[in-house]
Amino acid sequence: MKSSASQSIYANPAQVQVPVRKKRKFKNVMKRYGSLYALFVPVLAYYVIFHYAPMIGGIIAFKDYNFMDGIYGSPWAGLKHFNRFIENGDFWVVFNNTIVLAFYRTLFGFPAPILFAVLMYEMRFAKWRRVFQTISYLPHFVSWVVVYGLMYNFFSETGLINALLKSAFGDTVPFLSSTEYFRTMFVGSALWKEIGWNAIIFLAALTKVDPHLYEASAMDGANRMQRLWHITLPGIRSVISIMFIMSLGGLLSVSFEQVLVMINPQVSSVAEVLDYYIYRVGLLNINNFSYAAAVGFFRSVIALLLVVIANRLAKKIDEEGGIW
């Protein structure tokens, strides 16, 4: 007589076949793509260790944190630190500076790589295109300290530009020490440093546009601007929307390194942004980590809301325009 277990197996052979098929499918996938998954493991480990695991420390924004008690032993403070920075007048000045600088960087810094990529793509001579692309990439790999050193040599009171202005007009312009020119210098230097690097993904997207569309439009009598507006830009529309959504995620993180090297007492009223404010009140002051964490938490929530809103708008404009 067969056992009840064997009877159940023979009665339902599908129960045996399904796990076997899944196991075989898993083995086939790993055999085919195992090397790619192995390459992805260090990337996954990096984000888990340095981006997701530290998020646990965000609870100090709701505590009166001190070194002796540690993160979990420190007493709870609720929304005390959030109320503190909302009622703090300095915070709203810093928040306004962040929004203004982020707006200018997005207004000029986001379309510029797209335009640059289109110009590179339209160049007829491939040799010169590679030369210009290489030159445009190089500033990205230069430290902001070095970039500011170049700016100082050109735009300081004794720099080359002011030397020329003084010889021509008898006067100098305080480019680096005036609130009037700081935002222009800030956005201009960021644009010069990153335009080539940010154009890479748009150049890659342009190669996917069907060249037969250009030939057909040329036969129909369309000029270059018409081909650009009706073929090139619509062809990379989904990439543009995705990159725009991703840029909004870091909208309030206005290049801490750049601000750190460019800020000085003369321009601090318009130069101090949220990241620098968190650094100043959280690290330069003693035992103020909970307040700095609360400000950082507030900034992250606002950035998340901007990404969600932008994604929904992109989905309404184009079904393939959103990230999720």
C-alpha positions in Angstrom: 0.0 0.0 0.0 1.3 3.5 -0.9 1.7 6.0 1.8 -0.6 9.0 2.1 2.4 11.3 1.2 3.1 9.4 -2.0 -0.6 9.4 -2.9 -0.8 13.2 -2.6 2.3 13.6 -4.8 0.9 11.4 -7.5 -2.5 13.0 -7.2 -1.1 16.5 -7.8 2.0 16.3 -10.1 1.8 20.0 -10.7 2.8 20.6 -7.1 6.2 18.9 -7.9 6.7 20.4 -11.3 6.2 24.1 -10.4 9.1 24.3 -7.8 11.3 22.4 -10.2 10.5 24.8 -13.1 11.2 27.8 -10.9 14.5 26.3 -9.8 15.5 25.6 -13.4 14.5 29.1 -14.4 16.5 30.6 -11.6 19.5 28.5 -12.6 19.2 29.5 -16.3 18.9 33.2 -15.4 22.0 33.1 -13.1 23.9 31.1 -15.7 23.2 33.7 -18.3 23.3 36.9 -16.3 25.3 35.8 -13.2 28.3 38.0 -14.1 26.1 41.1 -14.5 24.6 40.4 -11.1 28.1 40.0 -9.6 29.1 43.4 -11.0 25.9 44.9 -9.4 26.7 43.5 -5.9 29.3 46.2 -5.0 26.9 49.0 -6.2 24.1 47.5 -4.1 26.4 47.2 -1.1 27.5 50.8 -1.5 24.0 52.1 -1.4 22.9 49.9 1.5 25.9 50.7 3.6 26.4 54.4 2.9 22.8 55.6 1.9 20.2 53.4 3.5 21.8 52.2 6.7 22.7 55.7 7.9 19.0 56.7 7.6 18.4 55.0 10.9 20.3 57.9 12.5 17.6 60.2 11.4 15.7 59.5 14.5 18.0 62.0 16.4 15.9 64.7 14.8 13.2 63.7 17.3 15.5 63.3 20.2 17.8 65.4 22.5 20.8 63.6 21.3 24.0 63.4 23.3 27.2 61.3 23.0 26.9 59.6 26.4 23.5 58.1 25.9 23.9 57.4 22.2 21.2 57.4 19.5 18.8 55.0 21.2 19.4 56.1 24.7 18.9 59.8 24.2 15.6 61.2 25.5 12.7 61.8 23.0 12.0 65.5 22.2 9.2 65.1 19.7 8.9 68.0 17.3 10.9 70.4 19.5 13.7 70.9 17.0 11.3 71.3 14.1 9.4 74.0 15.9 12.8 75.6 16.8 13.9 76.0 13.2 10.5 77.1 11.9 10.5 79.9 14.5 14.1 80.8 13.7 14.4 83.8 11.4 17.8 82.7 10.1 16.4 79.5 8.8 13.9 81.2 6.5 16.6 83.4 5.1 18.7 80.4 4.3 15.7 78.5 2.9 15.0 81.5 0.6 18.7 81.6 -0.6 18.5 77.9 -1.3 15.3 78.2 -3.4 16.6 81.2 -5.4 20.0 79.6 -6.2 18.3 76.2 -7.0 15.8 78.0 -9.3 18.6 79.8 -11.2 20.7 76.7 -11.5 17.7 74.7 -12.8 16.6 77.6 -15.1 20.0 77.9 -16.8 21.8 74.6 -15.8 19.2 72.1 -17.0 18.5 73.2 -20.6 22.2 74.1 -21.3 23.4 70.4 -21.5 20.5 69.6 -23.8 21.4 72.5 -26.1 25.1 71.6 -25.9 24.3 67.9 -26.8 22.2 69.0 -29.8 25.0 71.2 -31.0 27.5 68.4 -30.7 25.2 66.0 -32.4 24.7 68.4 -35.3 28.4 68.9 -35.9 29.4 67.4 -39.3 33.1 66.7 -38.5 33.3 63.7 -36.1 36.9 64.5 -35.3 36.2 68.0 -34.0 33.1 66.7 -32.2 35.3 64.3 -30.1 37.7 67.1 -29.4 35.0 69.5 -28.1 33.3 66.7 -26.1 36.6 65.8 -24.4 37.4 69.4 -23.5 33.9 69.9 -22.1 34.1 66.8 -19.9 37.4 67.8 -18.2 36.1 70.5 -15.8 33.8 67.9 -14.2 36.9 66.1 -12.8 38.4 69.3 -11.3 37.9 70.0 -7.6 35.8 73.0 -6.6 38.9 74.3 -4.8 40.8 74.4 -8.1 37.8 75.9 -9.9 37.6 78.7 -7.3 41.3 79.2 -7.5 40.9 79.9 -11.3 37.9 82.2 -10.5 40.0 84.1 -8.0 42.8 84.6 -10.5 40.4 85.9 -13.1 37.7 87.8 -11.0 39.3 88.9 -7.8 40.2 92.6 -7.2 43.7 91.9 -8.5 42.6 89.4 -11.1 43.0 89.5 -14.9 39.4 90.7 -15.6 39.6 93.5 -13.1 43.1 94.5 -14.4 41.6 94.9 -17.9 38.6 96.8 -16.5 40.8 99.1 -14.5 43.1 99.8 -17.5 40.1 100.5 -19.7 37.6 102.3 -17.4 39.7 103.1 -14.3 37.6 101.1 -11.9 37.2 97.5 -10.7 34.1 95.3 -10.1 33.9 93.2 -6.8 32.7 90.0 -8.6 33.6 87.6 -5.6 32.8 89.9 -2.7 29.5 91.5 -3.7 26.0 90.2 -3.2 25.0 91.7 -6.5 27.3 89.4 -8.5 27.4 86.3 -6.3 24.5 84.4 -7.9 25.8 85.1 -11.4 29.2 83.8 -10.5 27.7 80.8 -8.7 25.5 79.7 -11.6 28.1 80.6 -14.2 30.8 78.5 -12.6 28.5 75.5 -12.0 27.4 75.7 -15.7 31.0 75.8 -17.0 32.0 72.9 -14.8 29.2 70.5 -15.4 27.7 71.3 -18.9 29.8 68.7 -20.7 29.3 65.9 -18.2 25.6 66.4 -18.0 25.3 66.4 -21.8 26.6 62.8 -22.0 23.2 61.1 -21.4 21.5 63.4 -23.8 24.1 62.6 -26.5 23.4 58.9 -25.9 19.7 59.5 -26.2 20.2 61.4 -29.5 21.8 58.4 -31.1 18.6 56.4 -30.6 16.5 58.9 -32.8 15.7 57.3 -36.1 17.9 59.0 -38.8 15.3 58.1 -41.4 13.0 60.7 -39.9 15.6 63.4 -40.6 15.8 62.2 -44.2 12.1 62.2 -44.7 11.7 65.7 -43.2 14.5 67.0 -45.3 12.7 65.7 -48.4 9.5 67.4 -47.2 11.4 70.7 -47.0 11.9 71.1 -43.3 14.9 73.2 -42.2 17.2 72.5 -39.3 15.2 74.3 -36.7 12.0 72.5 -37.7 13.8 69.2 -37.6 15.2 70.1 -34.1 11.7 71.1 -32.8 9.6 68.3 -34.4 12.1 65.3 -34.4 15.1 65.8 -32.1 13.5 67.1 -29.0 10.4 64.8 -29.2 12.7 61.9 -29.7 14.5 62.5 -26.4 11.4 63.8 -24.5 11.2 60.9 -22.2 14.9 61.2 -21.2 14.5 64.9 -20.6 11.5 64.4 -18.3 13.3 61.6 -16.3 16.4 63.7 -15.9 14.3 66.7 -14.8 12.6 64.6 -12.2 15.8 63.3 -10.9 17.3 66.8 -10.8 14.4 67.9 -8.6 15.4 65.3 -6.0 18.6 67.3 -5.4 17.1 70.7 -5.9 17.6 71.8 -2.3 21.1 70.3 -2.1 22.7 73.3 -3.8 26.3 72.1 -4.2 27.7 72.3 -0.7 31.3 72.1 -1.9 30.8 75.0 -4.2 29.2 77.1 -1.5 31.9 76.2 1.0 34.7 77.5 -1.2 32.8 80.6 -2.5 31.2 81.9 0.7 32.7 84.8 2.5 31.4 87.3 5.1 30.5 89.9 2.4 28.2 87.5 0.5 26.9 85.2 3.3 23.5 86.9 3.3 22.8 85.5 -0.1 25.2 82.6 -0.3 24.3 80.5 2.8 22.1 77.6 1.7 20.6 74.8 3.7 23.5 72.4 3.4 25.9 75.0 4.6 23.5 76.0 7.4 23.3 72.4 8.5 27.1 72.1 8.5 27.4 75.4 10.5 24.9 74.8 13.2 25.4 71.0 13.4 29.1 70.5 13.2 30.7 73.9 14.0 28.5 74.3 17.1 28.7 71.9 20.1 26.1 69.2 20.6 23.6 70.6 18.1 23.2 67.5 16.1 19.5 67.0 16.7 18.7 70.5 15.4 20.8 69.9 12.3 19.2 66.5 11.7 15.7 68.1 11.9 16.7 70.7 9.3 18.0 67.9 7.1 14.9 65.9 7.6 12.7 68.9 6.6 14.8 69.4 3.5 14.5 65.7 2.5 10.7 65.7 2.9 10.4 68.8 0.7 12.7 67.3 -2.0 10.6 64.1 -1.9 7.4 66.1 -2.4 8.9 67.9 -5.4 9.9 64.6 -7.0 6.4 63.1 -6.5 4.7 66.2 -7.9 7.1 66.4 -10.9 6.6 62.7 -11.6 2.8 63.0 -11.7 3.0 66.1 -14.0 5.4 64.2 -16.3 3.0 61.2 -16.4 0.1 63.5 -17.4 2.2 65.1 -20.2 3.7 61.9 -21.5 2.8 58.3 -20.3 6.5 57.3 -20.6 7.8 60.5 -19.0 7.6 59.4 -15.3 10.0 57.3 -13.3 7.3 55.1 -11.8 
